[in-house]
Amino acid sequence: MGIDSMALVRGDLARIEGDAAALIAPATVQPAWSQNEGAQSASSFVDSMKEAVRSVDAREHQAADKAAAVDSGNSDDLVGAVLASQEASLSFSMLMQVRNKVMGAFDELIRLQL
């Protein structure tokens, strides 16, 4: 038992020393923005927003389908339908908050005096 615990301690110590060495090693400084990366970031932001809108839309459709199934009597899962409706509502609210923050940031950029 003593040998196993010593081996574990030595392994942990070696891992910690390796992590410390990685932190101490000089890192190469990369520019925060370059022209090529800016175009990729813009398209990835647009793609992220499109995916967020699609996700919210999918949740809305899923909630509507569950509610329709309960209304028509095809399903007894009233709790699931209500939860899906609440999830859709919250995801839509979150999307609107993100939209408002982005628009606020855009307005701030417009107001900057160069």
C-alpha positions in Angstrom: 0.0 0.0 0.0 2.8 2.4 0.8 4.5 1.8 -2.5 1.3 2.5 -4.5 0.7 5.8 -2.6 4.3 6.9 -3.2 4.0 6.1 -6.9 0.8 8.2 -7.0 2.4 11.1 -5.2 5.4 11.0 -7.5 3.1 10.9 -10.5 1.1 13.9 -9.2 4.3 15.8 -8.5 5.6 15.1 -12.0 2.3 16.4 -13.5 2.3 19.5 -11.3 6.0 20.2 -12.3 5.1 19.8 -16.0 2.1 22.2 -15.6 4.3 24.7 -13.8 6.9 24.5 -16.5 4.3 25.1 -19.2 3.1 28.2 -17.3 6.6 29.6 -17.0 7.6 28.9 -20.6 7.6 32.2 -22.6 4.5 32.3 -24.8 4.6 33.8 -28.3 2.5 36.9 -28.5 -0.1 36.9 -31.2 -1.8 40.0 -32.5 -5.3 40.4 -31.2 -6.7 41.0 -34.6 -5.4 40.5 -38.1 -7.3 41.2 -41.3 -7.7 37.6 -42.3 -8.8 36.5 -38.9 -11.3 39.4 -38.7 -13.2 38.1 -41.7 -13.3 34.6 -40.2 -14.5 35.9 -36.9 -17.3 37.9 -38.5 -18.5 35.0 -40.5 -18.3 32.7 -37.4 -20.4 35.2 -35.4 -22.9 35.4 -38.2 -23.0 31.6 -38.3 -23.4 31.5 -34.5 -26.3 33.9 -34.6 -28.0 31.9 -37.4 -27.6 28.7 -35.5 -29.0 30.4 -32.4 -32.1 31.5 -34.3 -32.5 28.1 -35.8 -32.3 26.5 -32.4 -34.9 28.9 -30.9 -37.2 28.2 -33.9 -36.8 24.5 -33.4 -37.7 24.7 -29.8 -40.8 26.8 -30.7 -41.9 24.2 -33.2 -41.3 21.4 -30.8 -43.3 23.1 -28.1 -46.1 23.8 -30.6 -46.1 20.1 -31.7 -46.3 18.9 -28.1 -49.1 21.3 -27.3 -51.0 20.2 -30.4 -50.6 16.6 -29.4 -52.0 17.3 -26.0 -54.8 19.3 -27.4 -55.8 16.6 -29.9 -55.6 13.9 -27.2 -52.7 12.1 -28.9 -50.6 12.6 -25.8 -51.1 12.7 -22.0 -47.8 14.5 -21.4 -49.2 17.9 -20.3 -46.2 18.6 -18.1 -43.8 17.9 -21.0 -45.8 20.3 -23.2 -45.7 23.0 -20.6 -42.0 22.5 -20.0 -41.3 22.7 -23.7 -43.3 25.8 -23.9 -41.4 27.4 -21.1 -38.0 26.3 -22.6 -39.1 27.9 -25.9 -40.1 31.1 -24.1 -36.9 31.3 -22.2 -34.7 30.6 -25.2 -36.6 33.3 -27.2 -36.1 35.8 -24.3 -32.4 35.0 -24.2 -32.1 35.5 -27.9 -33.7 38.8 -27.6 -31.3 39.8 -24.8 -28.4 38.8 -27.0 -29.8 40.8 -29.9 -30.3 43.9 -27.6 -26.7 43.6 -26.4 -25.4 43.3 -29.9 -27.4 46.3 -31.0 -26.3 48.3 -28.0 -22.7 47.5 -28.8 -23.2 48.5 -32.4 -24.8 51.8 -31.3 -21.8 52.5 -29.1 -19.5 51.9 -32.0 -21.5 54.3 -34.2 -21.3 57.0 -31.5 -17.5 56.7 -31.1 -15.6 59.7 -32.3 -12.5 59.0 -34.2 
